[in-house]
Structures are given as structure tokens and as C-alpha cells.
Amino acid sequence: MPAKGFLTAGQQENLQKAVKESEDSHVIERALMLLLMNDGKTYKEISDFLGYGYRSVAYWCVHGNPENLESLLIALILI
């Protein structure tokens, strides 16, 4: 798991914008996962807070690309 504060200011802004403006609830939740991880929250804490399964949180925290918000749109098939 990345250390607290791993996102650049630009990445944080893009994720916060996605949370505020996206019409897709999955994108909002996945962006929130990355933002919470950046704040130092663990997968378990994020899972409990958002009501997502631990495996889903772990997947999106690893595979969600804060440089490419379209990566948050990809459907999760395995979990």
C-alpha cells in the first residue's frame, strides 16, 4: 500500500473533481478510495467506511490510475 501523501496536488484535484462532478457512482467511490488511501487510511478502514468488500478496495487502490480517470470506469469482473 502506498504511503500517505502519494498523490500529487494535480492528481488530488482531478480525483476531487471526479467525486464532485461524475455522474457514475462507481467512479465516485473509486476516486474516494484513492483519496482516502492518500490520507493514510488502510484498505480495511476504506472498506468499512464505503461499504465495499476488502478485495474490491484492494483491487481499485492498486489498479485505479489517478493519472487516468478512465481507469476507474473499467468494470470489475473478478471481484
mmCIF file as gemmi writes it, N, C-alpha and C atoms, coordinates in Angstrom:
data_model
loop_
_atom_site.group_PDB
_atom_site.id
_atom_site.type_symbol
_atom_site.label_atom_id
_atom_site.label_alt_id
_atom_site.label_comp_id
_atom_site.label_asym_id
_atom_site.label_entity_id
_atom_site.label_seq_id
_atom_site.pdbx_PDB_ins_code
_atom_site.Cartn_x
_atom_site.Cartn_y
_atom_site.Cartn_z
_atom_site.occupancy
_atom_site.B_iso_or_equiv
_atom_site.pdbx_formal_charge
_atom_site.auth_seq_id
_atom_site.auth_asym_id
_atom_site.pdbx_PDB_model_num
ATOM 1 N N . MET Axp A 1 ? 0.853 -1.172 0 1 0 ? 1 A 1
ATOM 2 C CA . MET Axp A 1 ? 0 0 0 1 0 ? 1 A 1
ATOM 3 C C . MET Axp A 1 ? 0.9 1.237 0 1 0 ? 1 A 1
ATOM 4 N N . PRO Axp A 2 ? 0.614 2.193 -0.858 1 0 ? 2 A 1
ATOM 5 C CA . PRO Axp A 2 ? 1.437 3.404 -0.9 1 0 ? 2 A 1
ATOM 6 C C . PRO Axp A 2 ? 1.383 4.179 0.408 1 0 ? 2 A 1
ATOM 7 N N . ALA Axp A 3 ? 2.4 4.947 0.634 1 0 ? 3 A 1
ATOM 8 C CA . ALA Axp A 3 ? 2.479 5.764 1.844 1 0 ? 3 A 1
ATOM 9 C C . ALA Axp A 3 ? 1.508 6.932 1.76 1 0 ? 3 A 1
ATOM 10 N N . LYS Axp A 4 ? 1.194 7.457 2.918 1 0 ? 4 A 1
ATOM 11 C CA . LYS Axp A 4 ? 0.33 8.637 2.996 1 0 ? 4 A 1
ATOM 12 C C . LYS Axp A 4 ? 0.927 9.755 2.143 1 0 ? 4 A 1
ATOM 13 N N . GLY Axp A 5 ? 0.082 10.436 1.391 1 0 ? 5 A 1
ATOM 14 C CA . GLY Axp A 5 ? 0.518 11.564 0.581 1 0 ? 5 A 1
ATOM 15 C C . GLY Axp A 5 ? 1.187 11.177 -0.723 1 0 ? 5 A 1
ATOM 16 N N . PHE Axp A 6 ? 0.806 10.036 -1.289 1 0 ? 6 A 1
ATOM 17 C CA . PHE Axp A 6 ? 1.433 9.577 -2.532 1 0 ? 6 A 1
ATOM 18 C C . PHE Axp A 6 ? 0.914 10.298 -3.771 1 0 ? 6 A 1
ATOM 19 N N . LEU Axp A 7 ? -0.231 10.937 -3.673 1 0 ? 7 A 1
ATOM 20 C CA . LEU Axp A 7 ? -0.798 11.648 -4.821 1 0 ? 7 A 1
ATOM 21 C C . LEU Axp A 7 ? -0.186 13.039 -4.946 1 0 ? 7 A 1
ATOM 22 N N . THR Axp A 8 ? 0.001 13.472 -6.181 1 0 ? 8 A 1
ATOM 23 C CA . THR Axp A 8 ? 0.439 14.845 -6.417 1 0 ? 8 A 1
ATOM 24 C C . THR Axp A 8 ? -0.766 15.765 -6.23 1 0 ? 8 A 1
ATOM 25 N N . ALA Axp A 9 ? -0.508 17.048 -6.135 1 0 ? 9 A 1
ATOM 26 C CA . ALA Axp A 9 ? -1.6 18.018 -5.982 1 0 ? 9 A 1
ATOM 27 C C . ALA Axp A 9 ? -2.545 17.946 -7.177 1 0 ? 9 A 1
ATOM 28 N N . GLY Axp A 10 ? -2.01 17.779 -8.374 1 0 ? 10 A 1
ATOM 29 C CA . GLY Axp A 10 ? -2.842 17.679 -9.566 1 0 ? 10 A 1
ATOM 30 C C . GLY Axp A 10 ? -3.709 16.434 -9.569 1 0 ? 10 A 1
ATOM 31 N N . GLN Axp A 11 ? -3.143 15.325 -9.121 1 0 ? 11 A 1
ATOM 32 C CA . GLN Axp A 11 ? -3.917 14.086 -9.046 1 0 ? 11 A 1
ATOM 33 C C . GLN Axp A 11 ? -5.043 14.23 -8.032 1 0 ? 11 A 1
ATOM 34 N N . GLN Axp A 12 ? -4.74 14.843 -6.9 1 0 ? 12 A 1
ATOM 35 C CA . GLN Axp A 12 ? -5.765 15.067 -5.884 1 0 ? 12 A 1
ATOM 36 C C . GLN Axp A 12 ? -6.892 15.931 -6.432 1 0 ? 12 A 1
ATOM 37 N N . GLU Axp A 13 ? -6.542 16.985 -7.128 1 0 ? 13 A 1
ATOM 38 C CA . GLU Axp A 13 ? -7.556 17.877 -7.712 1 0 ? 13 A 1
ATOM 39 C C . GLU Axp A 13 ? -8.439 17.126 -8.696 1 0 ? 13 A 1
ATOM 40 N N . ASN Axp A 14 ? -7.831 16.317 -9.563 1 0 ? 14 A 1
ATOM 41 C CA . ASN Axp A 14 ? -8.6 15.556 -10.555 1 0 ? 14 A 1
ATOM 42 C C . ASN Axp A 14 ? -9.546 14.568 -9.881 1 0 ? 14 A 1
ATOM 43 N N . LEU Axp A 15 ? -9.067 13.89 -8.844 1 0 ? 15 A 1
ATOM 44 C CA . LEU Axp A 15 ? -9.918 12.931 -8.137 1 0 ? 15 A 1
ATOM 45 C C . LEU Axp A 15 ? -11.047 13.646 -7.398 1 0 ? 15 A 1
ATOM 46 N N . GLN Axp A 16 ? -10.743 14.78 -6.77 1 0 ? 16 A 1
ATOM 47 C CA . GLN Axp A 16 ? -11.784 15.544 -6.074 1 0 ? 16 A 1
ATOM 48 C C . GLN Axp A 16 ? -12.824 16.067 -7.064 1 0 ? 16 A 1
ATOM 49 N N . LYS Axp A 17 ? -12.37 16.476 -8.23 1 0 ? 17 A 1
ATOM 50 C CA . LYS Axp A 17 ? -13.286 16.936 -9.272 1 0 ? 17 A 1
ATOM 51 C C . LYS Axp A 17 ? -14.183 15.79 -9.731 1 0 ? 17 A 1
ATOM 52 N N . ALA Axp A 18 ? -13.604 14.592 -9.883 1 0 ? 18 A 1
ATOM 53 C CA . ALA Axp A 18 ? -14.389 13.415 -10.283 1 0 ? 18 A 1
ATOM 54 C C . ALA Axp A 18 ? -15.444 13.101 -9.228 1 0 ? 18 A 1
ATOM 55 N N . VAL Axp A 19 ? -15.097 13.226 -7.96 1 0 ? 19 A 1
ATOM 56 C CA . VAL Axp A 19 ? -16.054 12.964 -6.879 1 0 ? 19 A 1
ATOM 57 C C . VAL Axp A 19 ? -17.207 13.951 -6.945 1 0 ? 19 A 1
ATOM 58 N N . LYS Axp A 20 ? -16.907 15.204 -7.217 1 0 ? 20 A 1
ATOM 59 C CA . LYS Axp A 20 ? -17.938 16.245 -7.234 1 0 ? 20 A 1
ATOM 60 C C . LYS Axp A 20 ? -18.783 16.237 -8.499 1 0 ? 20 A 1
ATOM 61 N N . GLU Axp A 21 ? -18.166 15.898 -9.651 1 0 ? 21 A 1
ATOM 62 C CA . GLU Axp A 21 ? -18.849 16.111 -10.926 1 0 ? 21 A 1
ATOM 63 C C . GLU Axp A 21 ? -19.269 14.851 -11.666 1 0 ? 21 A 1
ATOM 64 N N . SER Axp A 22 ? -18.738 13.704 -11.293 1 0 ? 22 A 1
ATOM 65 C CA . SER Axp A 22 ? -19.067 12.493 -12.03 1 0 ? 22 A 1
ATOM 66 C C . SER Axp A 22 ? -20.512 12.076 -11.777 1 0 ? 22 A 1
ATOM 67 N N . GLU Axp A 23 ? -21.124 11.554 -12.812 1 0 ? 23 A 1
ATOM 68 C CA . GLU Axp A 23 ? -22.485 11.03 -12.689 1 0 ? 23 A 1
ATOM 69 C C . GLU Axp A 23 ? -22.469 9.517 -12.462 1 0 ? 23 A 1
ATOM 70 N N . ASP Axp A 24 ? -21.294 8.923 -12.5 1 0 ? 24 A 1
ATOM 71 C CA . ASP Axp A 24 ? -21.147 7.48 -12.327 1 0 ? 24 A 1
ATOM 72 C C . ASP Axp A 24 ? -20.752 7.194 -10.876 1 0 ? 24 A 1
ATOM 73 N N . SER Axp A 25 ? -21.624 6.509 -10.142 1 0 ? 25 A 1
ATOM 74 C CA . SER Axp A 25 ? -21.361 6.245 -8.728 1 0 ? 25 A 1
ATOM 75 C C . SER Axp A 25 ? -20.11 5.4 -8.523 1 0 ? 25 A 1
ATOM 76 N N . HIS Axp A 26 ? -19.795 4.524 -9.484 1 0 ? 26 A 1
ATOM 77 C CA . HIS Axp A 26 ? -18.589 3.695 -9.361 1 0 ? 26 A 1
ATOM 78 C C . HIS Axp A 26 ? -17.331 4.55 -9.431 1 0 ? 26 A 1
ATOM 79 N N . VAL Axp A 27 ? -17.311 5.513 -10.32 1 0 ? 27 A 1
ATOM 80 C CA . VAL Axp A 27 ? -16.16 6.412 -10.445 1 0 ? 27 A 1
ATOM 81 C C . VAL Axp A 27 ? -15.999 7.219 -9.161 1 0 ? 27 A 1
ATOM 82 N N . ILE Axp A 28 ? -17.098 7.705 -8.627 1 0 ? 28 A 1
ATOM 83 C CA . ILE Axp A 28 ? -17.054 8.484 -7.386 1 0 ? 28 A 1
ATOM 84 C C . ILE Axp A 28 ? -16.463 7.651 -6.255 1 0 ? 28 A 1
ATOM 85 N N . GLU Axp A 29 ? -16.955 6.429 -6.09 1 0 ? 29 A 1
ATOM 86 C CA . GLU Axp A 29 ? -16.481 5.58 -4.999 1 0 ? 29 A 1
ATOM 87 C C . GLU Axp A 29 ? -15.024 5.187 -5.19 1 0 ? 29 A 1
ATOM 88 N N . ARG Axp A 30 ? -14.628 4.902 -6.415 1 0 ? 30 A 1
ATOM 89 C CA . ARG Axp A 30 ? -13.239 4.505 -6.678 1 0 ? 30 A 1
ATOM 90 C C . ARG Axp A 30 ? -12.285 5.674 -6.499 1 0 ? 30 A 1
ATOM 91 N N . ALA Axp A 31 ? -12.718 6.863 -6.886 1 0 ? 31 A 1
ATOM 92 C CA . ALA Axp A 31 ? -11.894 8.053 -6.653 1 0 ? 31 A 1
ATOM 93 C C . ALA Axp A 31 ? -11.759 8.311 -5.15 1 0 ? 31 A 1
ATOM 94 N N . LEU Axp A 32 ? -12.857 8.119 -4.414 1 0 ? 32 A 1
ATOM 95 C CA . LEU Axp A 32 ? -12.812 8.275 -2.959 1 0 ? 32 A 1
ATOM 96 C C . LEU Axp A 32 ? -11.839 7.288 -2.329 1 0 ? 32 A 1
ATOM 97 N N . MET Axp A 33 ? -11.799 6.068 -2.849 1 0 ? 33 A 1
ATOM 98 C CA . MET Axp A 33 ? -10.864 5.073 -2.323 1 0 ? 33 A 1
ATOM 99 C C . MET Axp A 33 ? -9.431 5.577 -2.417 1 0 ? 33 A 1
ATOM 100 N N . LEU Axp A 34 ? -9.086 6.121 -3.574 1 0 ? 34 A 1
ATOM 101 C CA . LEU Axp A 34 ? -7.724 6.622 -3.769 1 0 ? 34 A 1
ATOM 102 C C . LEU Axp A 34 ? -7.44 7.824 -2.87 1 0 ? 34 A 1
ATOM 103 N N . LEU Axp A 35 ? -8.423 8.705 -2.725 1 0 ? 35 A 1
ATOM 104 C CA . LEU Axp A 35 ? -8.243 9.866 -1.857 1 0 ? 35 A 1
ATOM 105 C C . LEU Axp A 35 ? -8.099 9.456 -0.393 1 0 ? 35 A 1
ATOM 106 N N . LEU Axp A 36 ? -8.888 8.489 0.031 1 0 ? 36 A 1
ATOM 107 C CA . LEU Axp A 36 ? -8.791 8.015 1.414 1 0 ? 36 A 1
ATOM 108 C C . LEU Axp A 36 ? -7.452 7.315 1.659 1 0 ? 36 A 1
ATOM 109 N N . MET Axp A 37 ? -7 6.548 0.682 1 0 ? 37 A 1
ATOM 110 C CA . MET Axp A 37 ? -5.708 5.892 0.808 1 0 ? 37 A 1
ATOM 111 C C . MET Axp A 37 ? -4.605 6.946 0.902 1 0 ? 37 A 1
ATOM 112 N N . ASN Axp A 38 ? -4.739 8.011 0.129 1 0 ? 38 A 1
ATOM 113 C CA . ASN Axp A 38 ? -3.77 9.104 0.175 1 0 ? 38 A 1
ATOM 114 C C . ASN Axp A 38 ? -3.746 9.768 1.557 1 0 ? 38 A 1
ATOM 115 N N . ASP Axp A 39 ? -4.867 9.733 2.253 1 0 ? 39 A 1
ATOM 116 C CA . ASP Axp A 39 ? -4.949 10.29 3.606 1 0 ? 39 A 1
ATOM 117 C C . ASP Axp A 39 ? -4.41 9.338 4.666 1 0 ? 39 A 1
ATOM 118 N N . GLY Axp A 40 ? -3.94 8.163 4.238 1 0 ? 40 A 1
ATOM 119 C CA . GLY Axp A 40 ? -3.339 7.218 5.17 1 0 ? 40 A 1
ATOM 120 C C . GLY Axp A 40 ? -4.272 6.147 5.689 1 0 ? 40 A 1
ATOM 121 N N . LYS Axp A 41 ? -5.485 6.066 5.135 1 0 ? 41 A 1
ATOM 122 C CA . LYS Axp A 41 ? -6.423 5.027 5.564 1 0 ? 41 A 1
ATOM 123 C C . LYS Axp A 41 ? -5.997 3.673 5.01 1 0 ? 41 A 1
ATOM 124 N N . THR Axp A 42 ? -6.268 2.618 5.767 1 0 ? 42 A 1
ATOM 125 C CA . THR Axp A 42 ? -5.959 1.262 5.333 1 0 ? 42 A 1
ATOM 126 C C . THR Axp A 42 ? -7.098 0.735 4.456 1 0 ? 42 A 1
ATOM 127 N N . TYR Axp A 43 ? -6.826 -0.359 3.757 1 0 ? 43 A 1
ATOM 128 C CA . TYR Axp A 43 ? -7.88 -0.982 2.946 1 0 ? 43 A 1
ATOM 129 C C . TYR Axp A 43 ? -9.079 -1.322 3.827 1 0 ? 43 A 1
ATOM 130 N N . LYS Axp A 44 ? -8.832 -1.824 5.028 1 0 ? 44 A 1
ATOM 131 C CA . LYS Axp A 44 ? -9.91 -2.205 5.939 1 0 ? 44 A 1
ATOM 132 C C . LYS Axp A 44 ? -10.73 -0.98 6.334 1 0 ? 44 A 1
ATOM 133 N N . GLU Axp A 45 ? -10.067 0.112 6.649 1 0 ? 45 A 1
ATOM 134 C CA . GLU Axp A 45 ? -10.783 1.336 7.03 1 0 ? 45 A 1
ATOM 135 C C . GLU Axp A 45 ? -11.607 1.867 5.866 1 0 ? 45 A 1
ATOM 136 N N . ILE Axp A 46 ? -11.044 1.825 4.668 1 0 ? 46 A 1
ATOM 137 C CA . ILE Axp A 46 ? -11.771 2.288 3.477 1 0 ? 46 A 1
ATOM 138 C C . ILE Axp A 46 ? -12.957 1.377 3.215 1 0 ? 46 A 1
ATOM 139 N N . SER Axp A 47 ? -12.735 0.079 3.336 1 0 ? 47 A 1
ATOM 140 C CA . SER Axp A 47 ? -13.798 -0.905 3.121 1 0 ? 47 A 1
ATOM 141 C C . SER Axp A 47 ? -14.96 -0.666 4.089 1 0 ? 47 A 1
ATOM 142 N N . ASP Axp A 48 ? -14.642 -0.481 5.35 1 0 ? 48 A 1
ATOM 143 C CA . ASP Axp A 48 ? -15.68 -0.238 6.363 1 0 ? 48 A 1
ATOM 144 C C . ASP Axp A 48 ? -16.414 1.076 6.104 1 0 ? 48 A 1
ATOM 145 N N . PHE Axp A 49 ? -15.674 2.111 5.738 1 0 ? 49 A 1
ATOM 146 C CA . PHE Axp A 49 ? -16.259 3.441 5.529 1 0 ? 49 A 1
ATOM 147 C C . PHE Axp A 49 ? -17.186 3.472 4.317 1 0 ? 49 A 1
ATOM 148 N N . LEU Axp A 50 ? -16.749 2.867 3.201 1 0 ? 50 A 1
ATOM 149 C CA . LEU Axp A 50 ? -17.539 2.929 1.964 1 0 ? 50 A 1
ATOM 150 C C . LEU Axp A 50 ? -18.512 1.756 1.796 1 0 ? 50 A 1
ATOM 151 N N . GLY Axp A 51 ? -18.346 0.726 2.61 1 0 ? 51 A 1
ATOM 152 C CA . GLY Axp A 51 ? -19.229 -0.428 2.493 1 0 ? 51 A 1
ATOM 153 C C . GLY Axp A 51 ? -18.884 -1.338 1.319 1 0 ? 51 A 1
ATOM 154 N N . TYR Axp A 52 ? -17.656 -1.257 0.867 1 0 ? 52 A 1
ATOM 155 C CA . TYR Axp A 52 ? -17.166 -2.124 -0.215 1 0 ? 52 A 1
ATOM 156 C C . TYR Axp A 52 ? -16.43 -3.294 0.401 1 0 ? 52 A 1
ATOM 157 N N . GLY Axp A 53 ? -16.341 -4.396 -0.316 1 0 ? 53 A 1
ATOM 158 C CA . GLY Axp A 53 ? -15.555 -5.524 0.143 1 0 ? 53 A 1
ATOM 159 C C . GLY Axp A 53 ? -14.079 -5.183 0.156 1 0 ? 53 A 1
ATOM 160 N N . TYR Axp A 54 ? -13.36 -5.825 1.072 1 0 ? 54 A 1
ATOM 161 C CA . TYR Axp A 54 ? -11.928 -5.583 1.203 1 0 ? 54 A 1
ATOM 162 C C . TYR Axp A 54 ? -11.198 -5.84 -0.105 1 0 ? 54 A 1
ATOM 163 N N . ARG Axp A 55 ? -11.535 -6.927 -0.797 1 0 ? 55 A 1
ATOM 164 C CA . ARG Axp A 55 ? -10.858 -7.273 -2.052 1 0 ? 55 A 1
ATOM 165 C C . ARG Axp A 55 ? -11.109 -6.221 -3.13 1 0 ? 55 A 1
ATOM 166 N N . SER Axp A 56 ? -12.309 -5.686 -3.18 1 0 ? 56 A 1
ATOM 167 C CA . SER Axp A 56 ? -12.613 -4.64 -4.162 1 0 ? 56 A 1
ATOM 168 C C . SER Axp A 56 ? -11.798 -3.384 -3.884 1 0 ? 56 A 1
ATOM 169 N N . VAL Axp A 57 ? -11.709 -3.003 -2.628 1 0 ? 57 A 1
ATOM 170 C CA . VAL Axp A 57 ? -10.922 -1.823 -2.254 1 0 ? 57 A 1
ATOM 171 C C . VAL Axp A 57 ? -9.46 -2.043 -2.614 1 0 ? 57 A 1
ATOM 172 N N . ALA Axp A 58 ? -8.932 -3.212 -2.268 1 0 ? 58 A 1
ATOM 173 C CA . ALA Axp A 58 ? -7.536 -3.512 -2.575 1 0 ? 58 A 1
ATOM 174 C C . ALA Axp A 58 ? -7.296 -3.461 -4.082 1 0 ? 58 A 1
ATOM 175 N N . TYR Axp A 59 ? -8.219 -4.01 -4.851 1 0 ? 59 A 1
ATOM 176 C CA . TYR Axp A 59 ? -8.076 -4.018 -6.312 1 0 ? 59 A 1
ATOM 177 C C . TYR Axp A 59 ? -8.014 -2.591 -6.851 1 0 ? 59 A 1
ATOM 178 N N . TRP Axp A 60 ? -8.981 -1.764 -6.47 1 0 ? 60 A 1
ATOM 179 C CA . TRP Axp A 60 ? -9.052 -0.418 -7.037 1 0 ? 60 A 1
ATOM 180 C C . TRP Axp A 60 ? -7.944 0.492 -6.531 1 0 ? 60 A 1
ATOM 181 N N . CYS Axp A 61 ? -7.479 0.275 -5.311 1 0 ? 61 A 1
ATOM 182 C CA . CYS Axp A 61 ? -6.365 1.073 -4.807 1 0 ? 61 A 1
ATOM 183 C C . CYS Axp A 61 ? -5.071 0.744 -5.54 1 0 ? 61 A 1
ATOM 184 N N . VAL Axp A 62 ? -4.972 -0.461 -6.063 1 0 ? 62 A 1
ATOM 185 C CA . VAL Axp A 62 ? -3.778 -0.858 -6.823 1 0 ? 62 A 1
ATOM 186 C C . VAL Axp A 62 ? -3.939 -0.542 -8.303 1 0 ? 62 A 1
ATOM 187 N N . HIS Axp A 63 ? -5.121 -0.8 -8.852 1 0 ? 63 A 1
ATOM 188 C CA . HIS Axp A 63 ? -5.32 -0.686 -10.297 1 0 ? 63 A 1
ATOM 189 C C . HIS Axp A 63 ? -5.921 0.645 -10.754 1 0 ? 63 A 1
ATOM 190 N N . GLY Axp A 64 ? -6.492 1.416 -9.846 1 0 ? 64 A 1
ATOM 191 C CA . GLY Axp A 64 ? -7.021 2.724 -10.216 1 0 ? 64 A 1
ATOM 192 C C . GLY Axp A 64 ? -5.863 3.676 -10.471 1 0 ? 64 A 1
ATOM 193 N N . ASN Axp A 65 ? -5.841 4.274 -11.633 1 0 ? 65 A 1
ATOM 194 C CA . ASN Axp A 65 ? -4.735 5.148 -12.015 1 0 ? 65 A 1
ATOM 195 C C . ASN Axp A 65 ? -5.165 6.603 -11.831 1 0 ? 65 A 1
ATOM 196 N N . PRO Axp A 66 ? -4.598 7.308 -10.854 1 0 ? 66 A 1
ATOM 197 C CA . PRO Axp A 66 ? -5.005 8.703 -10.634 1 0 ? 66 A 1
ATOM 198 C C . PRO Axp A 66 ? -4.619 9.623 -11.791 1 0 ? 66 A 1
ATOM 199 N N . GLU Axp A 67 ? -3.746 9.167 -12.676 1 0 ? 67 A 1
ATOM 200 C CA . GLU Axp A 67 ? -3.38 9.953 -13.861 1 0 ? 67 A 1
ATOM 201 C C . GLU Axp A 67 ? -4.385 9.762 -14.994 1 0 ? 67 A 1
ATOM 202 N N . ASN Axp A 68 ? -5.153 8.678 -14.927 1 0 ? 68 A 1
ATOM 203 C CA . ASN Axp A 68 ? -6.101 8.335 -15.993 1 0 ? 68 A 1
ATOM 204 C C . ASN Axp A 68 ? -7.427 7.951 -15.344 1 0 ? 68 A 1
ATOM 205 N N . LEU Axp A 69 ? -8.322 8.915 -15.193 1 0 ? 69 A 1
ATOM 206 C CA . LEU Axp A 69 ? -9.586 8.646 -14.508 1 0 ? 69 A 1
ATOM 207 C C . LEU Axp A 69 ? -10.458 7.647 -15.25 1 0 ? 69 A 1
ATOM 208 N N . GLU Axp A 70 ? -10.202 7.455 -16.538 1 0 ? 70 A 1
ATOM 209 C CA . GLU Axp A 70 ? -10.953 6.441 -17.29 1 0 ? 70 A 1
ATOM 210 C C . GLU Axp A 70 ? -10.675 5.039 -16.743 1 0 ? 70 A 1
ATOM 211 N N . SER Axp A 71 ? -9.533 4.86 -16.078 1 0 ? 71 A 1
ATOM 212 C CA . SER Axp A 71 ? -9.229 3.554 -15.484 1 0 ? 71 A 1
ATOM 213 C C . SER Axp A 71 ? -10.231 3.207 -14.389 1 0 ? 71 A 1
ATOM 214 N N . LEU Axp A 72 ? -10.912 4.2 -13.849 1 0 ? 72 A 1
ATOM 215 C CA . LEU Axp A 72 ? -11.903 3.95 -12.795 1 0 ? 72 A 1
ATOM 216 C C . LEU Axp A 72 ? -13.247 3.512 -13.371 1 0 ? 72 A 1
ATOM 217 N N . LEU Axp A 73 ? -13.392 3.578 -14.685 1 0 ? 73 A 1
ATOM 218 C CA . LEU Axp A 73 ? -14.638 3.174 -15.328 1 0 ? 73 A 1
ATOM 219 C C . LEU Axp A 73 ? -14.695 1.691 -15.664 1 0 ? 73 A 1
ATOM 220 N N . ILE Axp A 74 ? -13.547 1.058 -15.701 1 0 ? 74 A 1
ATOM 221 C CA . ILE Axp A 74 ? -13.468 -0.334 -16.12 1 0 ? 74 A 1
ATOM 222 C C . ILE Axp A 74 ? -14.274 -1.198 -15.173 1 0 ? 74 A 1
ATOM 223 N N . ALA Axp A 75 ? -15.108 -2.054 -15.738 1 0 ? 75 A 1
ATOM 224 C CA . ALA Axp A 75 ? -15.947 -2.94 -14.925 1 0 ? 75 A 1
ATOM 225 C C . ALA Axp A 75 ? -15.075 -3.977 -14.238 1 0 ? 75 A 1
ATOM 226 N N . LEU Axp A 76 ? -15.389 -4.233 -12.995 1 0 ? 76 A 1
ATOM 227 C CA . LEU Axp A 76 ? -14.669 -5.228 -12.222 1 0 ? 76 A 1
ATOM 228 C C . LEU Axp A 76 ? -15.355 -6.566 -12.394 1 0 ? 76 A 1
ATOM 229 N N . ILE Axp A 77 ? -14.687 -7.503 -13.028 1 0 ? 77 A 1
ATOM 230 C CA . ILE Axp A 77 ? -15.28 -8.792 -13.338 1 0 ? 77 A 1
ATOM 231 C C . ILE Axp A 77 ? -14.923 -9.85 -12.308 1 0 ? 77 A 1
ATOM 232 N N . LEU Axp A 78 ? -13.715 -9.836 -11.802 1 0 ? 78 A 1
ATOM 233 C CA . LEU Axp A 78 ? -13.227 -10.894 -10.936 1 0 ? 78 A 1
ATOM 234 C C . LEU Axp A 78 ? -13.729 -10.811 -9.515 1 0 ? 78 A 1
ATOM 235 N N . ILE Axp A 79 ? -14.088 -9.622 -9.065 1 0 ? 79 A 1
ATOM 236 C CA . ILE Axp A 79 ? -14.443 -9.477 -7.652 1 0 ? 79 A 1
ATOM 237 C C . ILE Axp A 79 ? -15.901 -9.098 -7.523 1 0 ? 79 A 1
